[in-house]
Amino acid sequence: MSIWGFGNFDSDDALNVLDELIIGIVKNIRETFLREADTSLYDDFGNSHIVGNIDILSTLLEKYETYPQVELEEVSRWKKDYLDTFDRTIHVYEPTAEYVIERRKVISQTFDRLYGVIEVFWED
């Protein structure tokens, strides 16, 4: 075990805990993308298990500047797949037109945030 500083994540063991958390989040996102998406947002888990987890993942990666466990190309594919599914299935939930427009904007920004965080990580 290596310790190199005074911070909470300045040791191998602590970083391993963080990595396991991030790996679990990414795994959950990937698994949710495998759910039914023809007539629903991934069996109704899209908002929580995909978009919510992407927001959490972005926050962790921004805060701790650690290995993202996902490549930029995959995030781009996730965004396209999710927004295509959203556009195709959102009518099932009978939302207002305003909700569709505003929610789609938030979803897009959430994916863009993750992409940006990972892009900065790879630039450093």
N, C-alpha and C positions, 0 to 999 in steps of 0.2 A: 504494500500500500504506500502510495506516495502522497505527501501533504506538502503544498507549496505556498500556502498563505493562510490568512486569518479568517477568510470569508467562509460562509456556510457551504459553498461548493468548491472550495480550494483543496479538494482531495479526490483521489480516485474513487473511493467508496461513495462519496456524496454525488459525484458526477454519474456514477453507475445508476444510482437511484433516479436521478433526473432523466437519464437516457432511457431507463425502463419505462418511466411514465410517458415519455414522448413516443417511444416505440408502441406502447399500448394505445395511445391516441391515434396514431397513424394506422395501426392495424384495425381499429374500430371504424375509421373512415373508409378504409379499403373494403372491409367486409360489408359495410352498409351500401356501398356502391354496387354490390353484387345482388342486392335485394330487388324485388319486383319494381319496375319503373315504367311499365306501359300505361298503367291507369292510376298510379299514385306516386307520391314523392318517396320512392324507396320504402314501400310498405308503411308510409307515414313516419318514417324515422329520419327523413332527410334534414329537416330543420334542426333537430336536436343532435343526431349522431354524425351528421356531416358538417353543416354550417356552424353549429355550436362548438363542435370539436375543433374546427378550423380556427375559430376565434380564440379558443383556449390555447391551441398550439402556437398561434401567432404571438400571443401574449408571453408564453413561456420562452419562445425563441428570442423575442425582443429583449426580455429581461435578462436571460442568462447567456445569450449569444453562444449557444451550443449547437452541436451537429443536428441538422434538421431531420434526418432520417427519411427525407423525401426529396426528389429531384424537381427542378423547375418544370420540366416537361410533364411530369405527372400532375403537378398543380394546375398547369394549363389544361390538361385533359379533364381533370376533375371539374374545373370551372365550366368548360364547354358542355360536358355531359350533364352537369347539374342544371345549368341554365336551359339547356335543351329540354330536359325533363320537366323543369318548372314550367316552361312555356307550353309544353304539350299537355300537362296534367293539372295545372292550377285551377282550371275551370271546375274540376270535380269538387273543390272545396267551396265553391260559390262565393268567392271574395268580391269585394267592391273593386271597381276599376282603379281607384286610388291605391288600394292595398297592393294590387298586382304591380303597379308602377313603382311604388315606394319600396315594397319588399324586394323586388328584383334588383333595385338599386343597392340596397343594403347587402344582399347576397353577393352581388358583383364586387362591391367594395371589400367584403370579407375575404373573398378569394384573392383579390388584388393585394390586399395587405399581406397575406401569407406569401404570395409570390415576391413581393418587395422585400420582406424580411429575409427570405432565403437567398434572393439575389444579392443582397448586401453581405450576407454570410460568405457566399462564394467569391465575392470581390475582394474580401479581406485576406 
